[in-house]
Amino acid sequence: MNDLALQIGETIQTASINRAPSPHHDLNPSTAASRKQPVRFSSASSDDIDGLSDDDDDDEIPLSALRPQPRKAQLPPLPDLRFEQSYLASIKDAEGWRRITYITVRDQVFMPLVQGVIWTLMLSGWRHWNSSTAFNGRSVGARIRRWWWGVNNWELPEEAGAGLKSEKLAAEVQDYYQAQFSNSGID
């Protein structure tokens, strides 16, 4: 059983990695930017009287050719971040099918789950922290927001905890529940 798991891993690894890439097949196709061609200026023909041709607009040299922009430094090639290559690299030293299963479950189930939970907790915390700062803060943005709502005669929302202490809200809730459930004993 131990040899079978190792043979499967070796077969997948050797079948997917091209150890002798062809430069004609595996490289990007050439483009116009691949070749550098120097700018060549032609001299005026001798039959022109003043040394200029009649169609000066066609013979003008573009400013980009006279003062070319300096080339930016070439960036290094992008690393290979495909799943297959990183997965094969992580299981190449695994001994047995249990270790391969552990690595697979860790990389494909556990780590995405942990990353998702952490990301969700961060977003929820940010939303909770940022909800009360929308109108109650002392920053420039909160002042502008309060000013804009005042200019438009919009009612500013109450503070988050103020709604629970409001006697008006408590009376409305009490009236609602009395109206809804006052006949429940009759049914």
Solvent accessible surface area in square Angstrom, and as a share of the most:
residue,aa,sasa,rsa
1,M,155,0.69
2,N,91,0.47
3,D,98,0.51
4,L,94,0.47
5,A,12,0.10
6,L,87,0.43
7,Q,106,0.47
8,I,94,0.48
9,G,15,0.14
10,E,90,0.40
11,T,87,0.50
12,I,83,0.42
13,Q,46,0.21
14,T,87,0.51
15,A,85,0.66
16,S,43,0.28
17,I,51,0.26
18,N,97,0.50
19,R,167,0.61
20,A,86,0.67
21,P,83,0.52
22,S,46,0.30
23,P,88,0.55
24,H,178,0.79
25,H,151,0.67
26,D,68,0.35
27,L,121,0.60
28,N,137,0.70
29,P,116,0.73
30,S,81,0.53
31,T,82,0.48
32,A,99,0.77
33,A,86,0.67
34,S,67,0.43
35,R,151,0.55
36,K,153,0.65
37,Q,145,0.64
38,P,98,0.62
39,V,83,0.48
40,R,201,0.73
41,F,120,0.50
42,S,110,0.71
43,S,108,0.70
44,A,62,0.48
45,S,63,0.40
46,S,120,0.78
47,D,120,0.62
48,D,37,0.19
49,I,180,0.91
50,D,106,0.55
51,G,32,0.31
52,L,108,0.54
53,S,34,0.22
54,D,151,0.78
55,D,74,0.38
56,D,65,0.34
57,D,120,0.62
58,D,113,0.58
59,D,90,0.46
60,E,122,0.55
61,I,73,0.37
62,P,84,0.53
63,L,113,0.56
64,S,86,0.55
65,A,26,0.20
66,L,97,0.48
67,R,172,0.63
68,P,96,0.60
69,Q,157,0.70
70,P,114,0.72
71,R,165,0.60
72,K,180,0.76
73,A,94,0.73
74,Q,155,0.69
75,L,155,0.77
76,P,104,0.66
77,P,126,0.79
78,L,164,0.82
79,P,93,0.58
80,D,76,0.39
81,L,152,0.75
82,R,149,0.55
83,F,117,0.49
84,E,69,0.31
85,Q,45,0.20
86,S,66,0.43
87,Y,40,0.15
88,L,5,0.03
89,A,59,0.46
90,S,43,0.28
91,I,16,0.08
92,K,123,0.52
93,D,115,0.60
94,A,9,0.07
95,E,149,0.67
96,G,13,0.13
97,W,112,0.39
98,R,179,0.65
99,R,114,0.41
100,I,35,0.18
101,T,65,0.38
102,Y,117,0.45
103,I,5,0.02
104,T,44,0.26
105,V,73,0.42
106,R,78,0.29
107,D,45,0.24
108,Q,82,0.36
109,V,90,0.52
110,F,111,0.46
111,M,78,0.35
112,P,66,0.42
113,L,110,0.55
114,V,48,0.27
115,Q,113,0.50
116,G,36,0.34
117,V,76,0.44
118,I,93,0.47
119,W,146,0.51
120,T,80,0.46
121,L,118,0.59
122,M,108,0.48
123,L,75,0.37
124,S,52,0.34
125,G,39,0.38
126,W,148,0.52
127,R,169,0.62
128,H,148,0.66
129,W,152,0.53
130,N,62,0.32
131,S,75,0.49
132,S,55,0.36
133,T,51,0.30
134,A,34,0.26
135,F,38,0.16
136,N,81,0.41
137,G,20,0.19
138,R,211,0.77
139,S,69,0.44
140,V,105,0.60
141,G,36,0.34
142,A,3,0.02
143,R,137,0.50
144,I,100,0.51
145,R,95,0.35
146,R,77,0.28
147,W,157,0.55
148,W,121,0.43
149,W,67,0.24
150,G,46,0.44
151,V,82,0.47
152,N,50,0.26
153,N,139,0.72
154,W,126,0.44
155,E,150,0.67
156,L,75,0.37
157,P,68,0.43
158,E,120,0.54
159,E,109,0.49
160,A,93,0.72
161,G,42,0.40
162,A,40,0.31
163,G,20,0.20
164,L,162,0.80
165,K,172,0.73
166,S,33,0.21
167,E,152,0.68
168,K,150,0.63
169,L,80,0.40
170,A,60,0.46
171,A,50,0.39
172,E,92,0.41
173,V,68,0.39
174,Q,105,0.47
175,D,89,0.46
176,Y,123,0.47
177,Y,113,0.43
178,Q,102,0.45
179,A,75,0.58
180,Q,104,0.46
181,F,121,0.50
182,S,77,0.50
183,N,91,0.47
184,S,72,0.47
185,G,78,0.75
186,I,143,0.73
187,D,156,0.81
